[in-house]
């Protein structure tokens, strides 16, 4: 067994023994008294997004650029 593996096997159980403070002590009284936020349907969130910026010809242009870069890489590697 490597020293690194042994160290991990010993440190993981030691980390599990750590006592965490109760949640009541980590959240302020003001936050605990705050009302639950309203949930919004995802449709209302996505409707506010602008339309996509990809035009119909963009895929072909990207493929052509990729082909040109592959040819350039092949020429440089030869």
Order of alpha helices (4+ residues) and beta strands (2+ residues): alpha-alpha-alpha-alpha-alpha
